[in-house]
């Protein structure tokens, strides 16, 4: 075998090795970006939501309402809201954090839902920053042009409402009965959710 042929074989092998490793390196870099960069992971989850994944399960409200009195939240202006004072209203309660990729992924759909119902006097929205950093969470909302009203938790919250998983979304009907409890990201702009909230809003 001539030196030229050997050199050609080496060059061909080297090129294949480089190409293979470029693909592997690119894959590893992409994986690290998705794992380490919240917005990148949020973008991926949001894409999966748009093709039909992460649909929340709508439940039949339990027979008796929960005692929501004493479960309190406070906004950046110092206004406190007690869930017990909201009997007769539908409550959409979302626990989230600025660093949480699934929270970021579902936020556009939650914001869209809020804008559809913010004029409905029968529906109250509470977006509870699990970290309790209202300055940071309010800035997060402003920077992304979201309209969601941010609160921090001001009391103990029963585990059946929030056990620590982010995001967690809970919907109570007008009698304080649990109508939806979903842990993880979901598409809340989905027509089923919109119809469900409308139904709860119009009920007695």
N, C-alpha and C positions, 0 to 999 in steps of 0.2 A: 504494500500500500504506500503510495507516494505521500510526501509531507503535505502536499496540497490537499489531498483527500482527507488526511487525518485532521488537518487544521479546519477543513470545512465541516467535518463531523463534530469537532469540538465547538465550533461557532454555532452550529445548529442546536447542539445540546444546551449550550449556554443561553441561547435565545429562548428556548423552550422553558428552561429553568427560571429565567427572569420573568417571562410572561406568567408562568404558573404562580410564582411568588408575588407578583404584582396583584394578581386577582385575589390571592389569599390575604395579602396585606391590606388591600382595599376592603375586603370583607371584614377583617378584624377591626380596622379603623371605623367602619360603618357601625359595627356592633357596639364598639366602645362609645361612639357618639350617641347611639340610641339609649345605651344604659346610663351614661353619665350626664347627658345634656337633657334637662327636663322638657324643653320645647321640642326637641327632636323626637323623644318618646311620645310626647303628646300628639305630635303631627302624625305619627304612625297609628296610634290608637284612634285618632279622629278619622283617619282614612278607613280603618276597619269599621268604625261606626257608620260611615256613609254608605258602605256596601251591605249593611244589614246586621252587623254584629252588635253586641252590647245593648240589647233591648230590655228595658226593665219589665218585670212581671207585675201586672196590675192584679191586686188581690180583692177579694170580697171583704169589706170591713168586718172586723170581729164584732160579736154581738153586743158587747158593752164597751163604753168609752173608757179611756185611761184617765186617771187623775193627773192632769197636766199643770195644776196649780203649783207655783213655786219654781217651775223651770223657766229661768230668766235669761235674757240676752240683752246686751247693751251696745248701742251704736257709737260712732266716733264723737257725736255731740253730747253723749252722756244720757241719752234717752233709753230707758229700760222698758222691755216688753216681756210680759209674763204670759206664757202659753195658756194659763188658766183663765186669763181675761179675754181670750179669743174664741170662746165657745160661741157657736153660731157662724163661725168663719171657717173656710177651708185653709189649712196651713200647709205650705210647701216649705220644708225645712231641709237645708243642704249643709252638710259639714264638709269643709274643704281646707286646703292650705296652698299657699303660693308656690311651694316647692314640689307639689304633688303632680306628676305628669298626667295621671288619669283625670285629675281635677281640671287641669288645663285643657285636656282634650274635650271634655264635655261642656266646658264653659260657654263656647259659642251657642250651643243648642239651648243651654239653660238661659242664657241672656235673651235669646229669641223667644223662648217661652214666657219669660218675665215681661217682655215688651208687649206680648199679646194680651197679658192679663193684668198689667199694672193698674189699669183703670177700673178693674172689676173690684168693687167694694166688698165682695164676698170672699176674696182670695187674698191671703197674706203671705208674702215671701220673706224668708229669713235665711241669709247666707252666713253661717257661723264659721268664722276663721278659727280653726282648731288650735292655732298657735296663740291666738289672742293678741296679735300685733296689728291693731287697727290702722296705724299709720302706714305700715307696709302693705297691708291688704287693700286699703283704700287707694294707695298709689298704684298698685297692681291693676285695679279696676279702671282707674283713670287712664293709665298708659295704654291700655288695650281698648279703651272706649266702650267698656261694659257699663251698664246702668244698675247692676245688681246692688241692693242695699246690704251692706256688710255689718255684721255684729260680732261680738265675742261672747263666749259663754260666761254667765255670771252666777251659775249655781251648779249643783250636781245634776247630771243627766242620766236617767235610768238606762241600763245596758240594753234593754229591749228597743230603745230608741237609737242609741249610739254606743258602740262597743270599742271604738277606736279606729276602725277601718276607714280609710279615706279613698275616694269620697263616699259618703253615705247620704242618701236622700230618703226622707220620710214625708209622706203626705197623710194628714189627718182630715177626716170629713168634719162636717159641722157639729157632730155630736162628740168629737174628740176620739173617734174610733180610727184605728190604724188602717188606712186604705192602701198604702204602698210603703214598702221598706226595701230599699235596694242598696247593696254595698258594691262599689266599683263604678266605673264609668258607664254612662248610658246616653242615648240620644233622646233628650227631652223635648226636642222639636218634632218628634214623631207624632203623626196624626192621632194615634191611639191615646197618647198622653194628653194631647190637646182636647180631644173629645171627652176623655175621662175627667179632666179638670172642669170642663164646661158642665158635665153631668153633675158633679159634686156641687158646683157653684149654684146650679138651678134647683137643687134638691132642698127640701125643708129640713 
